[in-house]
């Protein structure tokens, strides 16, 4: 069973992980962000369980695609 996580952004808006990823990917396409820009700009916006997941990663050497495939 796949579990999904809701992500609470700094603005206190609760969104599903899928919606958050879609918004980030759309914004990245509009502004022509490179992968490292996406990671740098998007991940610090996490809070709650999503932030704990991110802070618990053993390494910060990953791709945005690998983040997007994670079962948040």
MARTISE-811698 format. One record per residue: x, y, z of N, C-alpha, C, O in turn; residue number from 0; residue in three letters. Coordinates in Angstrom, 3 decimals, m for minus. Layout:
N
@nX=X; nY=Y; nZ=Z; caX=X; caY=Y; caZ=Z; cX=X; cY=Y; cZ=Z; oX=X; oY=Y; oZ=Z; num=NUM; residuo=ala;
...
END
This chain:
72
@nX=0.842; nY=m1.171; nZ=0.000; caX=0.000; caY=0.000; caZ=0.000; cX=0.892; cY=1.241; cZ=0.000; oX=1.811; oY=1.364; oZ=0.810; num=0; residuo=unk;
@nX=0.612; nY=2.126; nZ=m0.894; caX=1.380; caY=3.357; caZ=m0.996; cX=0.741; cY=4.405; cZ=m0.085; oX=m0.455; oY=4.683; oZ=m0.169; num=1; residuo=unk;
@nX=1.559; nY=4.968; nZ=0.774; caX=1.086; caY=6.035; caZ=1.641; cX=1.469; cY=7.368; cZ=1.023; oX=2.531; oY=7.496; oZ=0.413; num=2; residuo=unk;
@nX=0.623; nY=8.338; nZ=1.179; caX=0.951; caY=9.670; caZ=0.693; cX=1.040; cY=10.611; cZ=1.880; oX=0.434; oY=10.378; oZ=2.926; num=3; residuo=unk;
@nX=1.793; nY=11.655; nZ=1.705; caX=1.987; caY=12.610; caZ=2.763; cX=1.491; cY=13.966; cZ=2.306; oX=1.679; oY=14.349; oZ=1.152; num=4; residuo=unk;
@nX=0.872; nY=14.674; nZ=3.190; caX=0.530; caY=16.054; caZ=2.922; cX=1.713; cY=16.912; cZ=3.317; oX=2.424; oY=16.597; oZ=4.272; num=5; residuo=unk;
@nX=1.924; nY=17.968; nZ=2.605; caX=3.052; caY=18.852; caZ=2.854; cX=2.509; cY=20.199; cZ=3.297; oX=1.669; oY=20.798; oZ=2.625; num=6; residuo=unk;
@nX=2.996; nY=20.662; nZ=4.427; caX=2.598; caY=21.972; caZ=4.895; cX=3.715; cY=22.943; cZ=4.543; oX=4.852; oY=22.794; oZ=4.991; num=7; residuo=unk;
@nX=3.377; nY=23.920; nZ=3.751; caX=4.340; caY=24.910; caZ=3.334; cX=4.443; cY=26.003; cZ=4.386; oX=3.592; oY=26.105; oZ=5.270; num=8; residuo=unk;
@nX=5.489; nY=26.821; nZ=4.289; caX=5.684; caY=27.887; caZ=5.261; cX=4.473; cY=28.799; cZ=5.369; oX=4.235; oY=29.390; oZ=6.422; num=9; residuo=unk;
@nX=3.708; nY=28.918; nZ=4.296; caX=2.529; caY=29.768; caZ=4.339; cX=1.356; cY=29.056; cZ=5.006; oX=0.240; oY=29.574; oZ=5.021; num=10; residuo=unk;
@nX=1.607; nY=27.869; nZ=5.556; caX=0.629; caY=27.085; caZ=6.305; cX=m0.503; cY=26.523; cZ=5.452; oX=m1.585; oY=26.222; oZ=5.955; num=11; residuo=unk;
@nX=m0.242; nY=26.390; nZ=4.177; caX=m1.220; caY=25.780; caZ=3.280; cX=m0.929; cY=24.291; cZ=3.215; oX=0.193; oY=23.890; oZ=2.905; num=12; residuo=unk;
@nX=m1.918; nY=23.477; nZ=3.501; caX=m1.750; caY=22.040; caZ=3.461; cX=m2.085; cY=21.541; cZ=2.065; oX=m3.204; oY=21.732; oZ=1.587; num=13; residuo=unk;
@nX=m1.127; nY=20.906; nZ=1.410; caX=m1.338; caY=20.364; caZ=0.070; cX=m0.835; cY=18.925; cZ=0.039; oX=0.018; oY=18.542; oZ=0.840; num=14; residuo=unk;
@nX=m1.361; nY=18.137; nZ=m0.878; caX=m0.861; caY=16.773; caZ=m1.017; cX=0.526; cY=16.810; cZ=m1.642; oX=0.879; oY=17.766; oZ=m2.332; num=15; residuo=unk;
@nX=1.296; nY=15.783; nZ=m1.403; caX=2.641; caY=15.703; caZ=m1.982; cX=2.573; cY=15.760; cZ=m3.500; oX=3.406; oY=16.404; oZ=m4.138; num=16; residuo=unk;
@nX=1.587; nY=15.090; nZ=m4.079; caX=1.458; caY=15.084; caZ=m5.543; cX=1.178; cY=16.484; cZ=m6.077; oX=1.753; oY=16.892; oZ=m7.086; num=17; residuo=unk;
@nX=0.290; nY=17.226; nZ=m5.397; caX=m0.003; caY=18.593; caZ=m5.834; cX=1.211; cY=19.498; cZ=m5.673; oX=1.493; oY=20.328; oZ=m6.537; num=18; residuo=unk;
@nX=1.923; nY=19.338; nZ=m4.576; caX=3.127; caY=20.142; caZ=m4.329; cX=4.172; cY=19.893; cZ=m5.414; oX=4.753; oY=20.836; oZ=m5.951; num=19; residuo=unk;
@nX=4.409; nY=18.624; nZ=m5.734; caX=5.386; caY=18.286; caZ=m6.773; cX=4.960; cY=18.858; cZ=m8.131; oX=5.790; oY=19.372; oZ=m8.881; num=20; residuo=unk;
@nX=3.674; nY=18.765; nZ=m8.436; caX=3.174; caY=19.313; caZ=m9.694; cX=3.403; cY=20.818; cZ=m9.752; oX=3.849; oY=21.336; oZ=m10.776; num=21; residuo=unk;
@nX=3.106; nY=21.516; nZ=m8.681; caX=3.308; caY=22.965; caZ=m8.645; cX=4.785; cY=23.337; cZ=m8.794; oX=5.131; oY=24.280; oZ=m9.505; num=22; residuo=unk;
@nX=5.632; nY=22.594; nZ=m8.126; caX=7.072; caY=22.862; caZ=m8.231; cX=7.534; cY=22.623; cZ=m9.662; oX=8.260; oY=23.444; oZ=m10.223; num=23; residuo=unk;
@nX=7.125; nY=21.514; nZ=m10.255; caX=7.539; caY=21.209; caZ=m11.629; cX=6.999; cY=22.226; cZ=m12.630; oX=7.698; oY=22.596; oZ=m13.573; num=24; residuo=unk;
@nX=5.767; nY=22.679; nZ=m12.436; caX=5.213; caY=23.706; caZ=m13.319; cX=5.988; cY=25.015; cZ=m13.188; oX=6.318; oY=25.648; oZ=m14.191; num=25; residuo=unk;
@nX=6.278; nY=25.417; nZ=m11.955; caX=7.036; caY=26.650; caZ=m11.723; cX=8.436; cY=26.545; cZ=m12.320; oX=8.933; oY=27.495; oZ=m12.925; num=26; residuo=unk;
@nX=9.066; nY=25.391; nZ=m12.150; caX=10.404; caY=25.177; caZ=m12.706; cX=10.387; cY=25.300; cZ=m14.225; oX=11.310; oY=25.861; oZ=m14.816; num=27; residuo=unk;
@nX=9.347; nY=24.780; nZ=m14.850; caX=9.249; caY=24.867; caZ=m16.312; cX=9.027; cY=26.312; cZ=m16.763; oX=9.633; oY=26.763; oZ=m17.734; num=28; residuo=unk;
@nX=8.160; nY=27.031; nZ=m16.057; caX=7.879; caY=28.421; caZ=m16.411; cX=9.137; cY=29.276; cZ=m16.317; oX=9.406; oY=30.096; oZ=m17.195; num=29; residuo=unk;
@nX=9.908; nY=29.079; nZ=m15.244; caX=11.080; caY=29.923; caZ=m15.005; cX=12.381; cY=29.310; cZ=m15.499; oX=13.461; oY=29.864; oZ=m15.294; num=30; residuo=unk;
@nX=12.264; nY=28.159; nZ=m16.151; caX=13.429; caY=27.514; caZ=m16.743; cX=14.505; cY=27.182; cZ=m15.710; oX=15.696; oY=27.364; oZ=m15.961; num=31; residuo=unk;
@nX=14.068; nY=26.686; nZ=m14.532; caX=15.005; caY=26.330; caZ=m13.479; cX=15.773; cY=25.070; cZ=m13.856; oX=15.230; oY=24.164; oZ=m14.489; num=32; residuo=unk;
@nX=17.013; nY=25.026; nZ=m13.470; caX=17.824; caY=23.821; caZ=m13.581; cX=17.543; cY=22.946; cZ=m12.359; oX=16.964; oY=23.413; oZ=m11.379; num=33; residuo=unk;
@nX=17.946; nY=21.700; nZ=m12.417; caX=17.644; caY=20.750; caZ=m11.348; cX=18.139; cY=21.224; cZ=m9.979; oX=17.399; oY=21.137; oZ=m8.999; num=34; residuo=unk;
@nX=19.338; nY=21.710; nZ=m9.897; caX=19.879; caY=22.151; caZ=m8.606; cX=19.119; cY=23.363; cZ=m8.064; oX=19.006; oY=23.526; oZ=m6.849; num=35; residuo=unk;
@nX=18.600; nY=24.211; nZ=m8.948; caX=17.781; caY=25.343; caZ=m8.512; cX=16.468; cY=24.849; cZ=m7.904; oX=16.000; oY=25.382; oZ=m6.898; num=36; residuo=unk;
@nX=15.891; nY=23.842; nZ=m8.514; caX=14.643; caY=23.277; caZ=m7.995; cX=14.872; cY=22.759; cZ=m6.577; oX=14.110; oY=23.075; oZ=m5.663; num=37; residuo=unk;
@nX=15.917; nY=21.970; nZ=m6.401; caX=16.222; caY=21.408; caZ=m5.086; cX=16.480; cY=22.522; cZ=m4.080; oX=15.950; oY=22.493; oZ=m2.969; num=38; residuo=unk;
@nX=17.279; nY=23.488; nZ=m4.459; caX=17.651; caY=24.584; caZ=m3.565; cX=16.438; cY=25.427; cZ=m3.169; oX=16.331; oY=25.851; oZ=m2.018; num=39; residuo=unk;
@nX=15.534; nY=25.670; nZ=m4.098; caX=14.388; caY=26.539; caZ=m3.828; cX=13.189; cY=25.810; cZ=m3.218; oX=12.454; oY=26.394; oZ=m2.422; num=40; residuo=unk;
@nX=12.986; nY=24.560; nZ=m3.577; caX=11.767; caY=23.860; caZ=m3.167; cX=11.884; cY=23.161; cZ=m1.812; oX=10.984; oY=23.282; oZ=m0.981; num=41; residuo=unk;
@nX=12.954; nY=22.447; nZ=m1.583; caX=13.015; caY=21.615; caZ=m0.381; cX=13.011; cY=22.391; cZ=0.930; oX=12.448; oY=21.897; oZ=1.907; num=42; residuo=unk;
@nX=13.606; nY=23.574; nZ=1.008; caX=13.513; caY=24.325; caZ=2.267; cX=12.092; cY=24.774; cZ=2.612; oX=11.849; oY=25.215; oZ=3.736; num=43; residuo=unk;
@nX=11.166; nY=24.673; nZ=1.687; caX=9.772; caY=25.052; caZ=1.934; cX=8.991; cY=23.966; cZ=2.668; oX=7.845; oY=24.186; oZ=3.061; num=44; residuo=unk;
@nX=9.596; nY=22.805; nZ=2.856; caX=8.918; caY=21.705; caZ=3.534; cX=8.778; cY=21.993; cZ=5.019; oX=9.577; oY=22.721; oZ=5.608; num=45; residuo=unk;
@nX=7.744; nY=21.403; nZ=5.614; caX=7.597; caY=21.462; caZ=7.064; cX=6.902; cY=20.186; cZ=7.520; oX=6.471; oY=19.382; oZ=6.694; num=46; residuo=unk;
@nX=6.796; nY=20.005; nZ=8.796; caX=6.135; caY=18.824; caZ=9.341; cX=6.866; cY=17.535; cZ=9.000; oX=8.095; oY=17.483; oZ=9.019; num=47; residuo=unk;
@nX=6.094; nY=16.492; nZ=8.686; caX=6.682; caY=15.188; caZ=8.383; cX=7.579; cY=15.221; cZ=7.150; oX=8.596; oY=14.530; oZ=7.089; num=48; residuo=unk;
@nX=7.192; nY=16.028; nZ=6.172; caX=8.018; caY=16.121; caZ=4.966; cX=9.381; cY=16.719; cZ=5.293; oX=10.395; oY=16.287; oZ=4.744; num=49; residuo=unk;
@nX=9.416; nY=17.700; nZ=6.173; caX=10.687; caY=18.297; caZ=6.587; cX=11.519; cY=17.291; cZ=7.369; oX=12.733; oY=17.209; oZ=7.181; num=50; residuo=unk;
@nX=10.878; nY=16.530; nZ=8.240; caX=11.616; caY=15.490; caZ=8.991; cX=12.200; cY=14.451; cZ=8.043; oX=13.322; oY=13.986; oZ=8.241; num=51; residuo=unk;
@nX=11.437; nY=14.083; nZ=7.009; caX=11.959; caY=13.139; caZ=6.015; cX=13.208; cY=13.715; cZ=5.355; oX=14.235; oY=13.044; oZ=5.255; num=52; residuo=unk;
@nX=13.109; nY=14.968; nZ=4.906; caX=14.233; caY=15.614; caZ=4.220; cX=15.448; cY=15.739; cZ=5.137; oX=16.569; oY=15.443; oZ=4.725; num=53; residuo=unk;
@nX=15.234; nY=16.169; nZ=6.357; caX=16.348; caY=16.339; caZ=7.291; cX=16.966; cY=15.003; cZ=7.694; oX=18.113; oY=14.959; oZ=8.136; num=54; residuo=unk;
@nX=16.212; nY=13.918; nZ=7.544; caX=16.713; caY=12.602; caZ=7.889; cX=17.487; cY=11.903; cZ=6.773; oX=18.014; oY=10.809; oZ=6.978; num=55; residuo=unk;
@nX=17.559; nY=12.522; nZ=5.601; caX=18.301; caY=11.906; caZ=4.495; cX=19.772; cY=11.790; cZ=4.854; oX=20.348; oY=12.702; oZ=5.446; num=56; residuo=unk;
@nX=20.369; nY=10.686; nZ=4.500; caX=21.779; caY=10.449; caZ=4.791; cX=22.695; cY=11.302; cZ=3.925; oX=23.830; oY=11.580; oZ=4.314; num=57; residuo=unk;
@nX=22.225; nY=11.716; nZ=2.775; caX=23.034; caY=12.479; caZ=1.831; cX=22.165; cY=13.541; cZ=1.172; oX=20.952; oY=13.373; oZ=1.039; num=58; residuo=unk;
@nX=22.788; nY=14.619; nZ=0.769; caX=22.069; caY=15.646; caZ=0.002; cX=22.469; cY=15.586; cZ=m1.465; oX=22.131; oY=16.478; oZ=m2.244; num=59; residuo=unk;
@nX=23.176; nY=14.554; nZ=m1.833; caX=23.604; caY=14.359; caZ=m3.221; cX=22.568; cY=13.484; cZ=m3.925; oX=22.720; oY=12.265; oZ=m4.007; num=60; residuo=unk;
@nX=21.517; nY=14.123; nZ=m4.429; caX=20.446; caY=13.395; caZ=m5.097; cX=19.900; cY=14.235; cZ=m6.233; oX=20.244; oY=15.409; oZ=m6.371; num=61; residuo=unk;
@nX=19.056; nY=13.636; nZ=m7.036; caX=18.443; caY=14.354; caZ=m8.158; cX=17.009; cY=14.716; cZ=m7.793; oX=16.408; oY=14.101; oZ=m6.912; num=62; residuo=unk;
@nX=16.471; nY=15.714; nZ=m8.476; caX=15.072; caY=16.083; caZ=m8.260; cX=14.158; cY=14.941; cZ=m8.658; oX=13.133; oY=14.710; oZ=m8.017; num=63; residuo=unk;
@nX=14.519; nY=14.232; nZ=m9.702; caX=13.707; caY=13.083; caZ=m10.145; cX=13.595; cY=12.048; cZ=m9.028; oX=12.525; oY=11.477; oZ=m8.819; num=64; residuo=unk;
@nX=14.692; nY=11.801; nZ=m8.308; caX=14.635; caY=10.822; caZ=m7.218; cX=13.736; cY=11.309; cZ=m6.079; oX=13.069; oY=10.503; oZ=m5.430; num=65; residuo=unk;
@nX=13.714; nY=12.609; nZ=m5.835; caX=12.820; caY=13.165; caZ=m4.821; cX=11.373; cY=12.995; cZ=m5.269; oX=10.520; oY=12.582; oZ=m4.483; num=66; residuo=unk;
@nX=11.101; nY=13.309; nZ=m6.514; caX=9.746; caY=13.231; caZ=m7.044; cX=9.214; cY=11.799; cZ=m7.062; oX=8.002; oY=11.595; oZ=m7.007; num=67; residuo=unk;
@nX=10.092; nY=10.816; nZ=m7.138; caX=9.671; caY=9.413; caZ=m7.143; cX=9.475; cY=8.858; cZ=m5.737; oX=8.896; oY=7.784; oZ=m5.574; num=68; residuo=unk;
@nX=9.947; nY=9.570; nZ=m4.726; caX=9.850; caY=9.109; caZ=m3.343; cX=8.394; cY=9.044; cZ=m2.906; oX=7.587; oY=9.892; oZ=m3.286; num=69; residuo=unk;
@nX=8.069; nY=8.056; nZ=m2.125; caX=6.711; caY=7.938; caZ=m1.584; cX=6.569; cY=8.888; cZ=m0.418; oX=6.668; oY=8.481; oZ=0.739; num=70; residuo=unk;
@nX=6.336; nY=10.155; nZ=m0.719; caX=6.142; caY=11.141; caZ=0.361; cX=4.833; cY=10.889; cZ=1.060; oX=4.485; oY=11.609; oZ=1.996; num=71; residuo=unk;
END
